[in-house]
Amino acid sequence: MRANLLHTEPMFYYFAYGSCMCPVDLKRSVGEKTHVYAIKPAMLKGYRLGFYGYSPLRNCGVLDIIQDSAATVEGVLYQLPWRLSERLDEREGIASGLYRHELVNIYSKGQLYKNVRTYVVVNKLAEELAPNDWYCDVVIRGAITCGLSEQYCWNLFNHMYKLQQRHWQPQVLRSA
Protein backbone atom coordinates (compact mmCIF):
# COMPACT_ATOMS: atom_id res chain seq x y z
CA MET A 1 0.00 0.00 0.00
CA ARG A 2 2.80 2.44 0.86
CA ALA A 3 4.36 2.06 -2.61
CA ASN A 4 1.05 3.04 -4.23
CA LEU A 5 0.76 6.12 -2.03
CA LEU A 6 4.24 7.23 -3.06
CA HIS A 7 3.13 7.37 -6.69
CA THR A 8 -0.30 8.92 -6.22
CA GLU A 9 0.28 11.90 -3.96
CA PRO A 10 3.03 14.42 -3.18
CA MET A 11 5.26 13.43 -0.26
CA PHE A 12 7.96 15.04 1.89
CA TYR A 13 10.68 13.65 4.14
CA TYR A 14 10.49 14.42 7.85
CA PHE A 15 13.07 13.63 10.56
CA ALA A 16 11.57 13.14 14.03
CA TYR A 17 13.81 13.11 17.10
CA GLY A 18 11.33 13.73 19.94
CA SER A 19 7.75 12.72 20.67
CA CYS A 20 6.95 12.38 16.95
CA MET A 21 9.18 9.30 16.84
CA CYS A 22 6.21 7.52 18.42
CA PRO A 23 3.82 6.66 15.57
CA VAL A 24 0.90 6.34 18.00
CA ASP A 25 1.44 9.86 19.35
CA LEU A 26 2.00 11.27 15.87
CA LYS A 27 -1.26 9.64 14.73
CA ARG A 28 -3.06 11.52 17.51
CA SER A 29 -2.01 14.82 15.91
CA VAL A 30 -2.23 14.13 12.20
CA GLY A 31 -5.35 11.98 12.31
CA GLU A 32 -4.14 8.82 10.61
CA LYS A 33 -1.70 5.96 11.06
CA THR A 34 1.86 7.08 10.40
CA HIS A 35 3.87 3.91 10.97
CA VAL A 36 3.26 3.01 7.32
CA TYR A 37 5.27 6.12 6.35
CA ALA A 38 8.27 5.41 8.60
CA ILE A 39 11.47 4.60 6.73
CA LYS A 40 12.84 3.71 10.18
CA PRO A 41 15.98 4.66 12.11
CA ALA A 42 17.99 7.59 10.85
CA MET A 43 20.89 9.80 11.94
CA LEU A 44 21.46 13.55 11.87
CA LYS A 45 25.17 14.29 12.01
CA GLY A 46 26.52 17.54 13.44
CA TYR A 47 23.74 18.07 16.00
CA ARG A 48 22.95 17.09 19.58
CA LEU A 49 19.74 16.92 21.57
CA GLY A 50 18.77 19.23 24.38
CA PHE A 51 15.63 20.29 26.23
CA TYR A 52 15.86 23.96 25.26
CA GLY A 53 12.19 24.43 24.43
CA TYR A 54 9.19 24.94 26.69
CA SER A 55 5.79 23.61 25.66
CA PRO A 56 2.85 25.40 27.31
CA LEU A 57 0.61 22.55 26.14
CA ARG A 58 2.73 19.93 27.90
CA ASN A 59 3.93 22.27 30.66
CA CYS A 60 7.50 20.98 30.49
CA GLY A 61 10.76 21.07 28.60
CA VAL A 62 10.71 19.63 25.08
CA LEU A 63 13.44 18.40 22.80
CA ASP A 64 15.42 20.57 20.44
CA ILE A 65 18.48 20.04 18.26
CA ILE A 66 21.58 22.19 18.55
CA GLN A 67 24.46 22.28 16.09
CA ASP A 68 27.48 20.37 17.43
CA SER A 69 30.03 19.04 14.95
CA ALA A 70 31.07 16.22 17.29
CA ALA A 71 27.57 14.85 17.91
CA THR A 72 24.89 12.76 16.21
CA VAL A 73 21.15 12.64 16.84
CA GLU A 74 19.24 9.44 16.19
CA GLY A 75 15.63 9.60 15.16
CA VAL A 76 13.05 8.38 12.68
CA LEU A 77 12.83 9.28 9.02
CA TYR A 78 9.29 9.48 7.68
CA GLN A 79 8.09 10.02 4.14
CA LEU A 80 4.76 11.72 4.79
CA PRO A 81 2.00 12.79 2.42
CA TRP A 82 2.06 16.54 1.82
CA ARG A 83 -1.56 16.74 3.02
CA LEU A 84 -0.26 16.07 6.59
CA SER A 85 2.18 19.01 6.49
CA GLU A 86 -0.19 21.60 7.96
CA ARG A 87 -1.26 19.30 10.81
CA LEU A 88 2.37 18.51 11.60
CA ASP A 89 3.20 22.24 11.66
CA GLU A 90 0.25 22.79 13.99
CA ARG A 91 1.49 20.03 16.32
CA GLU A 92 4.98 21.58 16.42
CA GLY A 93 3.68 25.08 17.18
CA ILE A 94 4.86 26.83 14.03
CA ALA A 95 2.13 29.49 14.20
CA SER A 96 2.86 30.25 17.86
CA GLY A 97 6.61 30.47 17.23
CA LEU A 98 7.63 27.43 19.30
CA TYR A 99 9.44 25.64 16.46
CA ARG A 100 10.48 26.48 12.91
CA HIS A 101 11.37 24.30 9.94
CA GLU A 102 14.98 23.45 9.27
CA LEU A 103 16.20 21.45 6.28
CA VAL A 104 18.88 18.91 7.15
CA ASN A 105 20.72 15.96 5.63
CA ILE A 106 19.74 12.60 7.11
CA TYR A 107 21.37 9.17 6.86
CA SER A 108 19.17 6.09 6.93
CA LYS A 109 19.90 2.52 5.84
CA GLY A 110 23.17 3.61 4.21
CA GLN A 111 21.50 6.30 2.12
CA LEU A 112 21.77 10.10 2.30
CA TYR A 113 18.51 12.07 2.22
CA LYS A 114 18.97 15.78 1.49
CA ASN A 115 16.72 18.69 2.46
CA VAL A 116 14.72 16.72 5.01
CA ARG A 117 12.33 18.73 7.17
CA THR A 118 12.85 18.78 10.89
CA TYR A 119 11.86 21.26 13.59
CA VAL A 120 14.09 23.49 15.71
CA VAL A 121 13.11 25.57 18.76
CA VAL A 122 12.90 29.27 17.87
CA ASN A 123 13.49 30.89 21.28
CA LYS A 124 15.89 28.57 23.06
CA LEU A 125 15.97 28.58 26.85
CA ALA A 126 19.26 29.55 28.52
CA GLU A 127 19.43 26.13 30.19
CA GLU A 128 17.71 22.81 29.73
CA LEU A 129 14.27 22.36 31.26
CA ALA A 130 13.21 18.91 32.44
CA PRO A 131 10.51 17.02 30.56
CA ASN A 132 7.55 15.61 32.46
CA ASP A 133 6.97 11.86 32.84
CA TRP A 134 4.42 11.73 30.03
CA TYR A 135 6.81 13.34 27.53
CA CYS A 136 9.66 11.06 28.62
CA ASP A 137 7.46 8.00 28.14
CA VAL A 138 6.39 9.03 24.63
CA VAL A 139 9.95 9.82 23.54
CA ILE A 140 11.38 6.56 24.85
CA ARG A 141 8.45 4.54 23.49
CA GLY A 142 9.06 6.05 20.05
CA ALA A 143 12.82 5.50 20.21
CA ILE A 144 12.43 1.83 21.13
CA THR A 145 9.50 1.14 18.80
CA CYS A 146 11.32 2.58 15.80
CA GLY A 147 14.53 0.71 16.50
CA LEU A 148 17.02 3.33 17.61
CA SER A 149 20.24 1.86 18.97
CA GLU A 150 20.11 0.45 22.49
CA GLN A 151 22.97 2.69 23.65
CA TYR A 152 21.25 5.80 22.29
CA CYS A 153 17.98 4.87 24.02
CA TRP A 154 19.80 4.37 27.34
CA ASN A 155 21.65 7.68 26.95
CA LEU A 156 18.40 9.48 26.13
CA PHE A 157 16.61 7.93 29.11
CA ASN A 158 19.53 8.80 31.42
CA HIS A 159 19.64 12.39 30.21
CA MET A 160 15.91 12.87 30.83
CA TYR A 161 16.11 11.19 34.23
CA LYS A 162 19.01 13.41 35.36
CA LEU A 163 17.17 16.55 34.22
CA GLN A 164 14.10 15.51 36.19
CA GLN A 165 16.17 14.81 39.28
CA ARG A 166 17.85 18.21 39.04
CA HIS A 167 14.71 20.24 38.31
CA TRP A 168 12.01 18.42 40.21
CA GLN A 169 13.41 17.52 43.61
CA PRO A 170 10.62 15.88 45.62
CA GLN A 171 9.04 17.97 48.32
CA VAL A 172 9.62 16.58 51.81
CA LEU A 173 6.39 16.33 53.73
CA ARG A 174 6.69 17.54 57.29
CA SER A 175 4.39 16.35 60.03
CA ALA A 176 2.38 19.02 61.79
TAWOCOR-V865473 format. One record per helix or strand of 2 or more residues. SS is the DSSP state (h for helix, s for strand). FROM is the first residue (numbers start at 1). LEN is the number of residues. If there is no record, write none. Layout:
<<SS/FROM/LEN> <SS/FROM/LEN>>
//
This chain:
<<h/2/7> <s/11/6> <h/19/3> <h/23/8> <h/35/3> <s/38/18> <s/60/22> <h/82/10> <s/99/10> <s/111/11> <h/133/13> <h/150/18>>
//
